[in-house]
Amino acid sequence: MLSSTSQASTPTPSTPQASNPAMPTPQASNPAMPIIIGAGLAGLSAALSFARAGQACHLVSPQESERAQSVMAEGGINAALDLMGQGDTPAQHFADSWKSAAAITDPNALFGMCEGAPDVVRDLIGLGVPFQVEQGHMIQRPFGGQSKKRTCYVKSSTGKALVGALIDALRRYEAEGLVIRRTSSELVALDVDEKRCVGAWLCSTRTKQIEHLEGPVVLATGGFAGIFGPSTTGSTTNTGDITALVFSQGVKLANLEFIQYHPTTIAIPGKRMLVSEAARGEGGRLFVMRDGAPWYFMEERYPELGNLMPRDVVSREIASVMADPSCENCVFLDMREVDPIVWSRRLGDLRDECIRLIGIDPATEPLPVEPGIHYSMGGIWVDEQHRCSMGGLFAAGECACQYHGANRLGGNSLLGAIYGGKRAAQTVLDELAQGKLPIKPTQPLEVRQAAVAFNPGIFDISRDEVEREQTIQEILATHLGIVRDEKSLLEGIEQLLKLDVGNSVRLRRRVLLAHACMACAITRIESRGAHCRSDYPDTNESLAEQSVVWPGNGAVVFEFRPLPGLRAESRRVLQEENLQVDGLDENDSTQGTEKTWKGVPF
Amino acid sequence: MRKLLDVARLVPPEMKAFRQVFEYETEDERATVASALRELNARPRLLDIEGNEAAVISWECSCLQKKCGACAMIINGLPRLACDTRLAELAGERVTLDPLAKFPVVADLVVDRDAVFTKLRDMGVWHDNERSLLTQDKASDWAYEATRCLQCGCCLEVCPNYVPDAIFGGMAAMNPMARLLEETPKAERKRLARSYKESVFGGCAKALVCRNICPANIDIDRLLSRANARAVWGRH
């Protein structure tokens, strides 16, 4: 799981328990205590929600929260607080997000998030997040794909400031014993009993000891884009292995073809560095050299939103001008006209980072940028209440497929993580109160344990795995790029299935996940949001459904799953505000979650 | 550019301490200690300079962009972040890599920094009322400055006064405390001020070595003087 942080390959652990991982040390655990896997923003938010409700929980993470990928988020968090006096409302936030999501997310969940956003930000203000204040008032910045200035921010280090405030808030409950931090610990398997999750097996990254906990599990493990390797902007700890693990245990995933390429990234040694959307929000302009002169192609092609079109559009446009023979093969982000006061007050951190990591001062010289893999809109399938397809299991944050549909708006990921964590925790609290949780296992522990193939040193990466891991990354990068087509996807699948992964359980799971991504991409014979098919350039209205996959008999099972319609009361709000929103089902139902799963093997 | 990475090894389960030297060559002027370690660990076979097969080098990393503090280690004798240390800027061919010395070593360059987080918990670093006051630009700027702390431990490593598990929490404790103090009205500061006096003010002899070593370049002395003014001298 942690390719670079895992300890030295030690096939012979020191203690009797560790040398036989199938025999974990029995630990007294309270089966009603939720187990949160992941201590980034979604995990912190879930833990804080449990603690505030007086519910004790475990918070599991391989490293401290300070190291979570959430600290890397830059631009901001959206909430229709209307601080800029533009008449912004949650319904408009919904309309912008829905348009960008291209109709394939649960509209009720999204409506709930947009309505809940102002409270999320007010709570964060209360916890002391130093949001940008000018002349004594908090301000909001414009961001891609949004009709109003809606993004609250802390210079371009918003994620870091949010994580810090939640860590401090949670610390009080840790001291009270309500939150049990299990740092230096990672998930090795869900404890599955009769297709329901009743607990988890964890492994200490330090001692390699295996530990078993009973209780409902909340996954907050981050996106799976890490299976693409060094072409991503994220943390090296987000490898996608947890998503691959739970998938291999039968948990359904959705919308895996929707991978966000952030338009403005720059290669640095070992990874890609993100240049925040705030750069364009504060006046940065994209151009390419054509016939010896700069061509500001976004402004010419999209006069209304210009450089602030949604990310999928900007990334595709950059790819298209780079491929255009009349243009030079490099796109620049021009920030030379940005006001010096904006540089000092709002973007100083971004400027420092560019100077230090790339050696370019963006205030005086344009930055050469290109799209890079940034975010997975898809992931673990959840319903509106953040329940996974497997009972007793919940997911929130980037690991879950919720809120963002075919394309995520900048500023909605921090919101989705915090709101989603809170929502998932509320569902667990409700189910505990209703007696639906904890689930009492029917089979003895030994039987459940026998079903899980513990592999000694499962997270230690052997030498020959490294090369194969890179092969998987290359296959994905080649065949699941910004623009896809059937021929290339079929070749990609063929190469994946031919790949000899030896005895590596980890790589077998990664191949299965990569296969599932390809299966989603090939089955969606249309272009929508971040999924662009050169052989099917148009959007097919009949495919306004989620792609759902699960493993079956060693293959990937696929189905298109219809989404529920928007509830009548929410539709009324849209009507009252005269918001024209396309693609909303008139059918007022939540049937999506009740339907039987009937996929076809792929 | 050719570098010899001279790494302090402590490989579990035997935990035998020794040093091992690895050769690393790159044309990339931007290559960092972190990117070198990643490339070494990604080699199909990792051999040391004498041609012996070597175990993967254990070290922690996450963001590779100086935002998370995971990769703090001692590089040529100074605590730094591996991702923020370019090989080209290090004089000489040999680069020594050691784990932070004030914390127990888990393996190779990985240390157990739990003491830092336990200290913050014991000090009660949290808001009593979950409603801070942020209405002035200046207060917000200083609270922001405080949030930039990575909890990497570099400042603690060079601090002549910091010892893990003692009363003084060092600047890693001062920073989050400074944010809370900035945000808490005078009348409600009692508990925080008491804790701050005991665990920060009382232990800091103002050597301020931390100021020059902080990878995030936090304006530590200004932040410290503001926090002292609030917690100790009852100003603002």
Contacts between the chains, C-beta under 8 A, distances in Angstrom:
chain1	res1	chain2	res2	distance
A	3	B	41	7.7
A	4	B	37	7.3
A	4	B	38	5.7
A	4	B	41	6.2
A	4	B	59	7.0
A	4	B	61	5.2
A	5	B	58	7.7
A	5	B	59	7.2
A	5	B	60	4.8
A	5	B	61	6.3
A	5	B	62	7.7
A	5	B	70	7.5
A	5	B	110	7.5
A	6	B	56	7.3
A	6	B	58	7.5
A	7	B	12	6.2
A	7	B	56	7.9
A	7	B	58	4.7
A	7	B	106	7.3
A	7	B	107	4.7
A	7	B	110	7.0
A	8	B	11	4.9
A	8	B	12	6.4
A	8	B	55	4.1
A	8	B	56	5.2
A	8	B	57	7.7
A	8	B	58	5.3
A	8	B	107	5.9
A	8	B	108	6.9
A	9	B	55	5.9
A	9	B	56	5.7
A	10	B	11	7.6
A	10	B	12	5.5
A	10	B	13	5.8
A	10	B	55	7.9
A	12	B	13	6.7
A	13	B	13	6.2
A	14	B	12	7.1
A	14	B	13	3.7
A	63	B	60	6.5
A	63	B	62	6.4
A	63	B	70	6.0
A	64	B	113	7.5
A	64	B	117	6.5
A	64	B	151	6.9
A	66	B	68	6.2
A	66	B	69	5.8
A	66	B	150	6.4
A	66	B	151	4.7
A	67	B	60	7.5
A	67	B	62	4.3
A	67	B	63	7.5
A	67	B	68	4.5
A	67	B	69	6.9
A	67	B	70	4.5
A	68	B	62	7.6
A	68	B	68	7.6
A	69	B	62	7.2
A	69	B	63	7.3
A	71	B	63	6.9
A	71	B	67	5.3
A	71	B	68	5.5
A	72	B	63	5.3
A	72	B	65	6.8
A	72	B	67	5.3
A	72	B	68	7.5
A	123	B	130	7.6
A	125	B	132	7.1
A	125	B	134	6.8
A	126	B	130	4.7
A	126	B	131	4.5
A	126	B	132	6.3
A	127	B	127	6.7
A	127	B	130	5.8
A	127	B	132	7.0
A	128	B	127	6.0
A	128	B	132	3.8
A	128	B	134	7.1
A	128	B	143	6.6
A	128	B	179	6.3
A	128	B	180	6.8
A	128	B	183	4.5
A	130	B	134	6.2
A	130	B	140	4.5
A	130	B	141	7.6
A	130	B	143	3.8
A	130	B	144	4.3
A	130	B	147	6.4
A	130	B	179	7.6
A	131	B	134	7.2
A	131	B	140	7.4
A	132	B	140	7.4
A	133	B	134	6.4
A	133	B	135	7.1
A	133	B	136	7.3
A	133	B	137	5.4
A	133	B	140	4.4
A	134	B	137	6.5
A	135	B	137	7.2
A	136	B	135	5.5
A	136	B	136	6.3
A	136	B	137	6.9
A	138	B	134	7.7
A	154	B	144	6.1
A	154	B	147	7.3
A	155	B	144	6.8
A	157	B	67	7.8
A	157	B	144	7.9
A	157	B	147	7.6
A	157	B	148	7.0
A	160	B	67	6.4
A	160	B	147	6.4
A	160	B	148	7.0
A	161	B	144	6.8
A	161	B	147	4.6
A	164	B	147	4.5
A	164	B	149	7.8
A	164	B	176	7.2
A	164	B	179	7.5
A	165	B	147	7.5
A	168	B	125	6.0
A	168	B	126	5.1
A	168	B	127	7.0
A	168	B	176	5.9
A	168	B	179	7.6
A	168	B	180	7.1
A	169	B	126	6.2
A	169	B	127	7.1
A	169	B	130	6.8
A	171	B	120	6.3
A	171	B	121	5.5
A	171	B	125	6.0
A	171	B	126	5.0
A	172	B	124	7.6
A	172	B	126	4.0
A	174	B	121	5.7
A	175	B	121	5.2
A	175	B	122	7.9
A	175	B	124	6.9
A	183	B	114	7.5
A	183	B	117	7.8
A	184	B	112	8.0
A	206	B	106	5.2
A	206	B	107	7.9
A	206	B	112	7.4
A	235	B	62	4.5
A	235	B	63	5.4
A	235	B	68	7.2
A	236	B	38	7.8
A	236	B	61	5.6
A	236	B	62	6.0
A	236	B	63	7.8
A	236	B	64	6.4
A	237	B	62	5.1
A	268	B	30	6.5
A	268	B	64	7.6
A	268	B	65	7.7
A	269	B	28	5.9
A	269	B	30	5.5
A	269	B	31	5.2
A	269	B	32	6.0
A	269	B	34	7.8
A	269	B	35	3.5
A	270	B	34	6.9
A	270	B	35	4.4
A	270	B	38	5.2
A	270	B	39	7.8
A	270	B	64	5.8
A	271	B	64	5.3
A	271	B	65	7.9
A	273	B	65	6.1
A	353	B	65	7.2
A	353	B	66	7.7
A	356	B	66	7.6
A	356	B	84	7.5
A	357	B	30	7.5
A	357	B	65	6.8
A	358	B	30	7.8
A	359	B	30	7.4
A	460	B	56	7.8
A	461	B	56	7.3
A	463	B	43	8.0
A	463	B	44	5.7
A	463	B	45	6.0
A	463	B	46	7.5
A	464	B	44	7.0
A	466	B	41	7.9
A	466	B	42	5.3
A	466	B	43	7.6
A	466	B	44	6.5
A	467	B	44	5.7
A	470	B	42	7.6
